[in-house]
Structures are given as C-alpha cells and as structure tokens.
Amino acid sequence: MAISAIGMFGCAFLNLMIWAFVTDIIDYHESLTGLREDGTIYSVYSFSRKVGQAVAGGVGVEPSVF
C-alpha cells in the first residue's frame, strides 16, 4: 500500500503540474497577442489529450488471429 501511495502521489503531482502549465500558457498567449482565448487553448489541450489516449489504446490492442 505504501508503494501504491507513493505512485499515486507522483501521478497527482504530474497532473497538478500539467494543469499549472495550461494556465501559464493561457497567460503567455495573452501577453503575446493581447487576446485571452481560454476556451480555445483548453479545447485544443483537451482534444490532443483525447487523441493521445485513443492512439495509446489502439497501440496496446493485439490484432486478433482468425
């Protein structure tokens, strides 16, 4: 259980860092362009995450033998 707890702490820390970077990217984009496009940046991030999960799921599937 202790090893699992340490592993989950690492996963939680990684997730926290990713979301912190998303908000930093929104602020950085606003400083470059003068436009605050929260929804666009979040939707691109969400879409790319879903594509990555679909690709990872497809890679892990073994082809069926007939």
mmCIF file of the N, C-alpha and C atoms, coordinates in Angstrom:
data_MODEL
# 
_entry.id   MODEL 
# 
loop_
_atom_site.group_PDB 
_atom_site.id 
_atom_site.type_symbol 
_atom_site.label_atom_id 
_atom_site.label_alt_id 
_atom_site.label_comp_id 
_atom_site.label_asym_id 
_atom_site.label_entity_id 
_atom_site.label_seq_id 
_atom_site.pdbx_PDB_ins_code 
_atom_site.Cartn_x 
_atom_site.Cartn_y 
_atom_site.Cartn_z 
_atom_site.occupancy 
_atom_site.B_iso_or_equiv 
_atom_site.pdbx_formal_charge 
_atom_site.auth_seq_id 
_atom_site.auth_comp_id 
_atom_site.auth_asym_id 
_atom_site.auth_atom_id 
_atom_site.pdbx_PDB_model_num 
ATOM 1   N N  . MET A 1 1  ? 0.817   -1.188  0.000   1.00 0.00 ? 1  MET A N  1 
ATOM 2   C CA . MET A 1 1  ? 0.000   0.000   0.000   1.00 0.00 ? 1  MET A CA 1 
ATOM 3   C C  . MET A 1 1  ? 0.864   1.255   0.000   1.00 0.00 ? 1  MET A C  1 
ATOM 4   N N  . ALA A 1 2  ? 1.989   1.187   0.677   1.00 0.00 ? 2  ALA A N  1 
ATOM 5   C CA . ALA A 1 2  ? 2.871   2.354   0.731   1.00 0.00 ? 2  ALA A CA 1 
ATOM 6   C C  . ALA A 1 2  ? 3.440   2.669   -0.648  1.00 0.00 ? 2  ALA A C  1 
ATOM 7   N N  . ILE A 1 3  ? 3.820   1.643   -1.388  1.00 0.00 ? 3  ILE A N  1 
ATOM 8   C CA . ILE A 1 3  ? 4.358   1.865   -2.739  1.00 0.00 ? 3  ILE A CA 1 
ATOM 9   C C  . ILE A 1 3  ? 3.281   2.439   -3.649  1.00 0.00 ? 3  ILE A C  1 
ATOM 10  N N  . SER A 1 4  ? 2.056   1.930   -3.508  1.00 0.00 ? 4  SER A N  1 
ATOM 11  C CA . SER A 1 4  ? 0.941   2.461   -4.296  1.00 0.00 ? 4  SER A CA 1 
ATOM 12  C C  . SER A 1 4  ? 0.668   3.920   -3.947  1.00 0.00 ? 4  SER A C  1 
ATOM 13  N N  . ALA A 1 5  ? 0.743   4.256   -2.675  1.00 0.00 ? 5  ALA A N  1 
ATOM 14  C CA . ALA A 1 5  ? 0.519   5.642   -2.245  1.00 0.00 ? 5  ALA A CA 1 
ATOM 15  C C  . ALA A 1 5  ? 1.579   6.568   -2.817  1.00 0.00 ? 5  ALA A C  1 
ATOM 16  N N  . ILE A 1 6  ? 2.819   6.117   -2.832  1.00 0.00 ? 6  ILE A N  1 
ATOM 17  C CA . ILE A 1 6  ? 3.900   6.936   -3.398  1.00 0.00 ? 6  ILE A CA 1 
ATOM 18  C C  . ILE A 1 6  ? 3.686   7.123   -4.897  1.00 0.00 ? 6  ILE A C  1 
ATOM 19  N N  . GLY A 1 7  ? 3.271   6.042   -5.575  1.00 0.00 ? 7  GLY A N  1 
ATOM 20  C CA . GLY A 1 7  ? 2.997   6.137   -7.006  1.00 0.00 ? 7  GLY A CA 1 
ATOM 21  C C  . GLY A 1 7  ? 1.851   7.082   -7.316  1.00 0.00 ? 7  GLY A C  1 
ATOM 22  N N  . MET A 1 8  ? 0.790   7.014   -6.519  1.00 0.00 ? 8  MET A N  1 
ATOM 23  C CA . MET A 1 8  ? -0.350  7.905   -6.732  1.00 0.00 ? 8  MET A CA 1 
ATOM 24  C C  . MET A 1 8  ? 0.026   9.360   -6.442  1.00 0.00 ? 8  MET A C  1 
ATOM 25  N N  . PHE A 1 9  ? 0.913   9.569   -5.484  1.00 0.00 ? 9  PHE A N  1 
ATOM 26  C CA . PHE A 1 9  ? 1.392   10.924  -5.217  1.00 0.00 ? 9  PHE A CA 1 
ATOM 27  C C  . PHE A 1 9  ? 2.128   11.467  -6.441  1.00 0.00 ? 9  PHE A C  1 
ATOM 28  N N  . GLY A 1 10 ? 2.937   10.626  -7.067  1.00 0.00 ? 10 GLY A N  1 
ATOM 29  C CA . GLY A 1 10 ? 3.636   11.045  -8.284  1.00 0.00 ? 10 GLY A CA 1 
ATOM 30  C C  . GLY A 1 10 ? 2.678   11.371  -9.410  1.00 0.00 ? 10 GLY A C  1 
ATOM 31  N N  . CYS A 1 11 ? 1.633   10.558  -9.579  1.00 0.00 ? 11 CYS A N  1 
ATOM 32  C CA . CYS A 1 11 ? 0.631   10.825  -10.625 1.00 0.00 ? 11 CYS A CA 1 
ATOM 33  C C  . CYS A 1 11 ? -0.113  12.127  -10.348 1.00 0.00 ? 11 CYS A C  1 
ATOM 34  N N  . ALA A 1 12 ? -0.467  12.340  -9.090  1.00 0.00 ? 12 ALA A N  1 
ATOM 35  C CA . ALA A 1 12 ? -1.186  13.563  -8.724  1.00 0.00 ? 12 ALA A CA 1 
ATOM 36  C C  . ALA A 1 12 ? -0.307  14.793  -8.949  1.00 0.00 ? 12 ALA A C  1 
ATOM 37  N N  . PHE A 1 13 ? 0.974   14.684  -8.615  1.00 0.00 ? 13 PHE A N  1 
ATOM 38  C CA . PHE A 1 13 ? 1.889   15.800  -8.808  1.00 0.00 ? 13 PHE A CA 1 
ATOM 39  C C  . PHE A 1 13 ? 2.036   16.132  -10.297 1.00 0.00 ? 13 PHE A C  1 
ATOM 40  N N  . LEU A 1 14 ? 2.149   15.089  -11.129 1.00 0.00 ? 14 LEU A N  1 
ATOM 41  C CA . LEU A 1 14 ? 2.247   15.298  -12.576 1.00 0.00 ? 14 LEU A CA 1 
ATOM 42  C C  . LEU A 1 14 ? 0.989   15.975  -13.112 1.00 0.00 ? 14 LEU A C  1 
ATOM 43  N N  . ASN A 1 15 ? -0.172  15.526  -12.679 1.00 0.00 ? 15 ASN A N  1 
ATOM 44  C CA . ASN A 1 15 ? -1.435  16.124  -13.121 1.00 0.00 ? 15 ASN A CA 1 
ATOM 45  C C  . ASN A 1 15 ? -1.524  17.589  -12.690 1.00 0.00 ? 15 ASN A C  1 
ATOM 46  N N  . LEU A 1 16 ? -1.097  17.878  -11.483 1.00 0.00 ? 16 LEU A N  1 
ATOM 47  C CA . LEU A 1 16 ? -1.088  19.253  -10.979 1.00 0.00 ? 16 LEU A CA 1 
ATOM 48  C C  . LEU A 1 16 ? -0.177  20.136  -11.825 1.00 0.00 ? 16 LEU A C  1 
ATOM 49  N N  . MET A 1 17 ? 0.991   19.632  -12.166 1.00 0.00 ? 17 MET A N  1 
ATOM 50  C CA . MET A 1 17 ? 1.932   20.411  -12.971 1.00 0.00 ? 17 MET A CA 1 
ATOM 51  C C  . MET A 1 17 ? 1.386   20.677  -14.382 1.00 0.00 ? 17 MET A C  1 
ATOM 52  N N  . ILE A 1 18 ? 0.748   19.681  -14.978 1.00 0.00 ? 18 ILE A N  1 
ATOM 53  C CA . ILE A 1 18 ? 0.196   19.859  -16.315 1.00 0.00 ? 18 ILE A CA 1 
ATOM 54  C C  . ILE A 1 18 ? -0.859  20.954  -16.314 1.00 0.00 ? 18 ILE A C  1 
ATOM 55  N N  . TRP A 1 19 ? -1.768  20.931  -15.337 1.00 0.00 ? 19 TRP A N  1 
ATOM 56  C CA . TRP A 1 19 ? -2.806  21.967  -15.291 1.00 0.00 ? 19 TRP A CA 1 
ATOM 57  C C  . TRP A 1 19 ? -2.216  23.343  -14.982 1.00 0.00 ? 19 TRP A C  1 
ATOM 58  N N  . ALA A 1 20 ? -1.152  23.395  -14.206 1.00 0.00 ? 20 ALA A N  1 
ATOM 59  C CA . ALA A 1 20 ? -0.493  24.671  -13.944 1.00 0.00 ? 20 ALA A CA 1 
ATOM 60  C C  . ALA A 1 20 ? 0.121   25.224  -15.229 1.00 0.00 ? 20 ALA A C  1 
ATOM 61  N N  . PHE A 1 21 ? 0.686   24.339  -16.048 1.00 0.00 ? 21 PHE A N  1 
ATOM 62  C CA . PHE A 1 21 ? 1.263   24.785  -17.317 1.00 0.00 ? 21 PHE A CA 1 
ATOM 63  C C  . PHE A 1 21 ? 0.185   25.264  -18.284 1.00 0.00 ? 21 PHE A C  1 
ATOM 64  N N  . VAL A 1 22 ? -0.991  24.656  -18.264 1.00 0.00 ? 22 VAL A N  1 
ATOM 65  C CA . VAL A 1 22 ? -2.073  25.093  -19.147 1.00 0.00 ? 22 VAL A CA 1 
ATOM 66  C C  . VAL A 1 22 ? -2.462  26.531  -18.809 1.00 0.00 ? 22 VAL A C  1 
ATOM 67  N N  . THR A 1 23 ? -2.592  26.851  -17.534 1.00 0.00 ? 23 THR A N  1 
ATOM 68  C CA . THR A 1 23 ? -2.937  28.226  -17.164 1.00 0.00 ? 23 THR A CA 1 
ATOM 69  C C  . THR A 1 23 ? -1.802  29.193  -17.504 1.00 0.00 ? 23 THR A C  1 
ATOM 70  N N  . ASP A 1 24 ? -0.555  28.739  -17.363 1.00 0.00 ? 24 ASP A N  1 
ATOM 71  C CA . ASP A 1 24 ? 0.576   29.587  -17.751 1.00 0.00 ? 24 ASP A CA 1 
ATOM 72  C C  . ASP A 1 24 ? 0.582   29.847  -19.254 1.00 0.00 ? 24 ASP A C  1 
ATOM 73  N N  . ILE A 1 25 ? 0.224   28.856  -20.037 1.00 0.00 ? 25 ILE A N  1 
ATOM 74  C CA . ILE A 1 25 ? 0.163   29.033  -21.490 1.00 0.00 ? 25 ILE A CA 1 
ATOM 75  C C  . ILE A 1 25 ? -0.921  30.032  -21.859 1.00 0.00 ? 25 ILE A C  1 
ATOM 76  N N  . ILE A 1 26 ? -2.049  29.976  -21.165 1.00 0.00 ? 26 ILE A N  1 
ATOM 77  C CA . ILE A 1 26 ? -3.123  30.945  -21.428 1.00 0.00 ? 26 ILE A CA 1 
ATOM 78  C C  . ILE A 1 26 ? -2.632  32.363  -21.144 1.00 0.00 ? 26 ILE A C  1 
ATOM 79  N N  . ASP A 1 27 ? -1.949  32.549  -20.019 1.00 0.00 ? 27 ASP A N  1 
ATOM 80  C CA . ASP A 1 27 ? -1.420  33.874  -19.679 1.00 0.00 ? 27 ASP A CA 1 
ATOM 81  C C  . ASP A 1 27 ? -0.338  34.319  -20.661 1.00 0.00 ? 27 ASP A C  1 
ATOM 82  N N  . TYR A 1 28 ? 0.529   33.397  -21.067 1.00 0.00 ? 28 TYR A N  1 
ATOM 83  C CA . TYR A 1 28 ? 1.588   33.726  -22.016 1.00 0.00 ? 28 TYR A CA 1 
ATOM 84  C C  . TYR A 1 28 ? 1.007   34.115  -23.373 1.00 0.00 ? 28 TYR A C  1 
ATOM 85  N N  . HIS A 1 29 ? -0.003  33.390  -23.804 1.00 0.00 ? 29 HIS A N  1 
ATOM 86  C CA . HIS A 1 29 ? -0.648  33.705  -25.082 1.00 0.00 ? 29 HIS A CA 1 
ATOM 87  C C  . HIS A 1 29 ? -1.287  35.097  -25.024 1.00 0.00 ? 29 HIS A C  1 
ATOM 88  N N  . GLU A 1 30 ? -1.889  35.416  -23.879 1.00 0.00 ? 30 GLU A N  1 
ATOM 89  C CA . GLU A 1 30 ? -2.493  36.736  -23.729 1.00 0.00 ? 30 GLU A CA 1 
ATOM 90  C C  . GLU A 1 30 ? -1.428  37.835  -23.772 1.00 0.00 ? 30 GLU A C  1 
ATOM 91  N N  . SER A 1 31 ? -0.273  37.594  -23.179 1.00 0.00 ? 31 SER A N  1 
ATOM 92  C CA . SER A 1 31 ? 0.774   38.618  -23.190 1.00 0.00 ? 31 SER A CA 1 
ATOM 93  C C  . SER A 1 31 ? 1.355   38.808  -24.595 1.00 0.00 ? 31 SER A C  1 
ATOM 94  N N  . LEU A 1 32 ? 1.370   37.745  -25.405 1.00 0.00 ? 32 LEU A N  1 
ATOM 95  C CA . LEU A 1 32 ? 1.887   37.869  -26.777 1.00 0.00 ? 32 LEU A CA 1 
ATOM 96  C C  . LEU A 1 32 ? 0.901   38.547  -27.715 1.00 0.00 ? 32 LEU A C  1 
ATOM 97  N N  . THR A 1 33 ? -0.367  38.133  -27.642 1.00 0.00 ? 33 THR A N  1 
ATOM 98  C CA . THR A 1 33 ? -1.351  38.589  -28.632 1.00 0.00 ? 33 THR A CA 1 
ATOM 99  C C  . THR A 1 33 ? -2.281  39.674  -28.129 1.00 0.00 ? 33 THR A C  1 
ATOM 100 N N  . GLY A 1 34 ? -2.424  39.796  -26.817 1.00 0.00 ? 34 GLY A N  1 
ATOM 101 C CA . GLY A 1 34 ? -3.375  40.754  -26.270 1.00 0.00 ? 34 GLY A CA 1 
ATOM 102 C C  . GLY A 1 34 ? -4.791  40.199  -26.208 1.00 0.00 ? 34 GLY A C  1 
ATOM 103 N N  . LEU A 1 35 ? -4.973  38.956  -26.647 1.00 0.00 ? 35 LEU A N  1 
ATOM 104 C CA . LEU A 1 35 ? -6.280  38.305  -26.612 1.00 0.00 ? 35 LEU A CA 1 
ATOM 105 C C  . LEU A 1 35 ? -6.259  37.189  -25.581 1.00 0.00 ? 35 LEU A C  1 
ATOM 106 N N  . ARG A 1 36 ? -7.324  37.091  -24.817 1.00 0.00 ? 36 ARG A N  1 
ATOM 107 C CA . ARG A 1 36 ? -7.421  35.999  -23.841 1.00 0.00 ? 36 ARG A CA 1 
ATOM 108 C C  . ARG A 1 36 ? -8.366  34.950  -24.410 1.00 0.00 ? 36 ARG A C  1 
ATOM 109 N N  . GLU A 1 37 ? -7.790  33.849  -24.845 1.00 0.00 ? 37 GLU A N  1 
ATOM 110 C CA . GLU A 1 37 ? -8.565  32.802  -25.500 1.00 0.00 ? 37 GLU A CA 1 
ATOM 111 C C  . GLU A 1 37 ? -8.523  31.523  -24.670 1.00 0.00 ? 37 GLU A C  1 
ATOM 112 N N  . ASP A 1 38 ? -9.130  31.585  -23.498 1.00 0.00 ? 38 ASP A N  1 
ATOM 113 C CA . ASP A 1 38 ? -9.118  30.451  -22.578 1.00 0.00 ? 38 ASP A CA 1 
ATOM 114 C C  . ASP A 1 38 ? -9.757  29.216  -23.208 1.00 0.00 ? 38 ASP A C  1 
ATOM 115 N N  . GLY A 1 39 ? -10.922 29.401  -23.781 1.00 0.00 ? 39 GLY A N  1 
ATOM 116 C CA . GLY A 1 39 ? -11.674 28.274  -24.326 1.00 0.00 ? 39 GLY A CA 1 
ATOM 117 C C  . GLY A 1 39 ? -10.952 27.588  -25.471 1.00 0.00 ? 39 GLY A C  1 
ATOM 118 N N  . THR A 1 40 ? -10.337 28.364  -26.342 1.00 0.00 ? 40 THR A N  1 
ATOM 119 C CA . THR A 1 40 ? -9.626  27.787  -27.481 1.00 0.00 ? 40 THR A CA 1 
ATOM 120 C C  . THR A 1 40 ? -8.437  26.965  -27.019 1.00 0.00 ? 40 THR A C  1 
ATOM 121 N N  . ILE A 1 41 ? -7.657  27.517  -26.117 1.00 0.00 ? 41 ILE A N  1 
ATOM 122 C CA . ILE A 1 41 ? -6.469  26.810  -25.637 1.00 0.00 ? 41 ILE A CA 1 
ATOM 123 C C  . ILE A 1 41 ? -6.871  25.557  -24.869 1.00 0.00 ? 41 ILE A C  1 
ATOM 124 N N  . TYR A 1 42 ? -7.881  25.660  -24.022 1.00 0.00 ? 42 TYR A N  1 
ATOM 125 C CA . TYR A 1 42 ? -8.316  24.488  -23.271 1.00 0.00 ? 42 TYR A CA 1 
ATOM 126 C C  . TYR A 1 42 ? -8.887  23.421  -24.200 1.00 0.00 ? 42 TYR A C  1 
ATOM 127 N N  . SER A 1 43 ? -9.646  23.823  -25.220 1.00 0.00 ? 43 SER A N  1 
ATOM 128 C CA . SER A 1 43 ? -10.225 22.823  -26.118 1.00 0.00 ? 43 SER A CA 1 
ATOM 129 C C  . SER A 1 43 ? -9.156  22.127  -26.953 1.00 0.00 ? 43 SER A C  1 
ATOM 130 N N  . VAL A 1 44 ? -8.117  22.846  -27.388 1.00 0.00 ? 44 VAL A N  1 
ATOM 131 C CA . VAL A 1 44 ? -7.013  22.214  -28.121 1.00 0.00 ? 44 VAL A CA 1 
ATOM 132 C C  . VAL A 1 44 ? -6.285  21.236  -27.204 1.00 0.00 ? 44 VAL A C  1 
ATOM 133 N N  . TYR A 1 45 ? -6.065  21.619  -25.954 1.00 0.00 ? 45 TYR A N  1 
ATOM 134 C CA . TYR A 1 45 ? -5.422  20.721  -24.997 1.00 0.00 ? 45 TYR A CA 1 
ATOM 135 C C  . TYR A 1 45 ? -6.276  19.475  -24.770 1.00 0.00 ? 45 TYR A C  1 
ATOM 136 N N  . SER A 1 46 ? -7.570  19.662  -24.574 1.00 0.00 ? 46 SER A N  1 
ATOM 137 C CA . SER A 1 46 ? -8.466  18.540  -24.324 1.00 0.00 ? 46 SER A CA 1 
ATOM 138 C C  . SER A 1 46 ? -8.534  17.605  -25.530 1.00 0.00 ? 46 SER A C  1 
ATOM 139 N N  . PHE A 1 47 ? -8.616  18.175  -26.724 1.00 0.00 ? 47 PHE A N  1 
ATOM 140 C CA . PHE A 1 47 ? -8.670  17.355  -27.936 1.00 0.00 ? 47 PHE A CA 1 
ATOM 141 C C  . PHE A 1 47 ? -7.379  16.564  -28.119 1.00 0.00 ? 47 PHE A C  1 
ATOM 142 N N  . SER A 1 48 ? -6.232  17.208  -27.914 1.00 0.00 ? 48 SER A N  1 
ATOM 143 C CA . SER A 1 48 ? -4.963  16.499  -28.097 1.00 0.00 ? 48 SER A CA 1 
ATOM 144 C C  . SER A 1 48 ? -4.793  15.399  -27.056 1.00 0.00 ? 48 SER A C  1 
ATOM 145 N N  . ARG A 1 49 ? -5.302  15.617  -25.855 1.00 0.00 ? 49 ARG A N  1 
ATOM 146 C CA . ARG A 1 49 ? -5.240  14.577  -24.830 1.00 0.00 ? 49 ARG A CA 1 
ATOM 147 C C  . ARG A 1 49 ? -6.110  13.378  -25.222 1.00 0.00 ? 49 ARG A C  1 
ATOM 148 N N  . LYS A 1 50 ? -7.287  13.640  -25.779 1.00 0.00 ? 50 LYS A N  1 
ATOM 149 C CA . LYS A 1 50 ? -8.172  12.554  -26.203 1.00 0.00 ? 50 LYS A CA 1 
ATOM 150 C C  . LYS A 1 50 ? -7.582  11.784  -27.384 1.00 0.00 ? 50 LYS A C  1 
ATOM 151 N N  . VAL A 1 51 ? -6.947  12.487  -28.307 1.00 0.00 ? 51 VAL A N  1 
ATOM 152 C CA . VAL A 1 51 ? -6.301  11.810  -29.440 1.00 0.00 ? 51 VAL A CA 1 
ATOM 153 C C  . VAL A 1 51 ? -5.158  10.943  -28.931 1.00 0.00 ? 51 VAL A C  1 
ATOM 154 N N  . GLY A 1 52 ? -4.382  11.457  -28.000 1.00 0.00 ? 52 GLY A N  1 
ATOM 155 C CA . GLY A 1 52 ? -3.283  10.691  -27.431 1.00 0.00 ? 52 GLY A CA 1 
ATOM 156 C C  . GLY A 1 52 ? -3.765  9.442   -26.710 1.00 0.00 ? 52 GLY A C  1 
ATOM 157 N N  . GLN A 1 53 ? -4.873  9.555   -25.989 1.00 0.00 ? 53 GLN A N  1 
ATOM 158 C CA . GLN A 1 53 ? -5.420  8.391   -25.302 1.00 0.00 ? 53 GLN A CA 1 
ATOM 159 C C  . GLN A 1 53 ? -5.945  7.370   -26.308 1.00 0.00 ? 53 GLN A C  1 
ATOM 160 N N  . ALA A 1 54 ? -6.546  7.826   -27.395 1.00 0.00 ? 54 ALA A N  1 
ATOM 161 C CA . ALA A 1 54 ? -7.051  6.905   -28.415 1.00 0.00 ? 54 ALA A CA 1 
ATOM 162 C C  . ALA A 1 54 ? -5.905  6.183   -29.111 1.00 0.00 ? 54 ALA A C  1 
ATOM 163 N N  . VAL A 1 55 ? -4.843  6.906   -29.423 1.00 0.00 ? 55 VAL A N  1 
ATOM 164 C CA . VAL A 1 55 ? -3.678  6.283   -30.067 1.00 0.00 ? 55 VAL A CA 1 
ATOM 165 C C  . VAL A 1 55 ? -3.029  5.280   -29.115 1.00 0.00 ? 55 VAL A C  1 
ATOM 166 N N  . ALA A 1 56 ? -2.876  5.653   -27.855 1.00 0.00 ? 56 ALA A N  1 
ATOM 167 C CA . ALA A 1 56 ? -2.272  4.744   -26.878 1.00 0.00 ? 56 ALA A CA 1 
ATOM 168 C C  . ALA A 1 56 ? -3.127  3.496   -26.691 1.00 0.00 ? 56 ALA A C  1 
ATOM 169 N N  . GLY A 1 57 ? -4.438  3.656   -26.696 1.00 0.00 ? 57 GLY A N  1 
ATOM 170 C CA . GLY A 1 57 ? -5.319  2.499   -26.578 1.00 0.00 ? 57 GLY A CA 1 
ATOM 171 C C  . GLY A 1 57 ? -5.257  1.610   -27.802 1.00 0.00 ? 57 GLY A C  1 
ATOM 172 N N  . GLY A 1 58 ? -5.110  2.219   -28.975 1.00 0.00 ? 58 GLY A N  1 
ATOM 173 C CA . GLY A 1 58 ? -5.018  1.439   -30.210 1.00 0.00 ? 58 GLY A CA 1 
ATOM 174 C C  . GLY A 1 58 ? -3.704  0.702   -30.337 1.00 0.00 ? 58 GLY A C  1 
ATOM 175 N N  . VAL A 1 59 ? -2.648  1.274   -29.827 1.00 0.00 ? 59 VAL A N  1 
ATOM 176 C CA . VAL A 1 59 ? -1.334  0.633   -29.895 1.00 0.00 ? 59 VAL A CA 1 
ATOM 177 C C  . VAL A 1 59 ? -1.292  -0.587  -28.973 1.00 0.00 ? 59 VAL A C  1 
ATOM 178 N N  . GLY A 1 60 ? -1.988  -0.527  -27.868 1.00 0.00 ? 60 GLY A N  1 
ATOM 179 C CA . GLY A 1 60 ? -1.959  -1.610  -26.907 1.00 0.00 ? 60 GLY A CA 1 
ATOM 180 C C  . GLY A 1 60 ? -2.813  -2.806  -27.281 1.00 0.00 ? 60 GLY A C  1 
ATOM 181 N N  . VAL A 1 61 ? -3.630  -2.688  -28.295 1.00 0.00 ? 61 VAL A N  1 
ATOM 182 C CA . VAL A 1 61 ? -4.535  -3.776  -28.676 1.00 0.00 ? 61 VAL A CA 1 
ATOM 183 C C  . VAL A 1 61 ? -3.799  -4.738  -29.615 1.00 0.00 ? 61 VAL A C  1 
ATOM 184 N N  . GLU A 1 62 ? -3.879  -6.011  -29.300 1.00 0.00 ? 62 GLU A N  1 
ATOM 185 C CA . GLU A 1 62 ? -3.268  -7.008  -30.158 1.00 0.00 ? 62 GLU A CA 1 
ATOM 186 C C  . GLU A 1 62 ? -4.226  -7.345  -31.299 1.00 0.00 ? 62 GLU A C  1 
ATOM 187 N N  . PRO A 1 63 ? -3.691  -7.546  -32.479 1.00 0.00 ? 63 PRO A N  1 
ATOM 188 C CA . PRO A 1 63 ? -4.579  -7.938  -33.580 1.00 0.00 ? 63 PRO A CA 1 
ATOM 189 C C  . PRO A 1 63 ? -5.123  -9.345  -33.345 1.00 0.00 ? 63 PRO A C  1 
ATOM 190 N N  . SER A 1 64 ? -6.372  -9.531  -33.685 1.00 0.00 ? 64 SER A N  1 
ATOM 191 C CA . SER A 1 64 ? -6.967  -10.851 -33.495 1.00 0.00 ? 64 SER A CA 1 
ATOM 192 C C  . SER A 1 64 ? -6.552  -11.783 -34.625 1.00 0.00 ? 64 SER A C  1 
ATOM 193 N N  . VAL A 1 65 ? -6.365  -13.024 -34.263 1.00 0.00 ? 65 VAL A N  1 
ATOM 194 C CA . VAL A 1 65 ? -5.958  -14.022 -35.241 1.00 0.00 ? 65 VAL A CA 1 
ATOM 195 C C  . VAL A 1 65 ? -7.190  -14.831 -35.630 1.00 0.00 ? 65 VAL A C  1 
ATOM 196 N N  . PHE A 1 66 ? -7.468  -14.912 -36.925 1.00 0.00 ? 66 PHE A N  1 
ATOM 197 C CA . PHE A 1 66 ? -8.646  -15.651 -37.380 1.00 0.00 ? 66 PHE A CA 1 
ATOM 198 C C  . PHE A 1 66 ? -8.293  -17.043 -37.760 1.00 0.00 ? 66 PHE A C  1 
# 
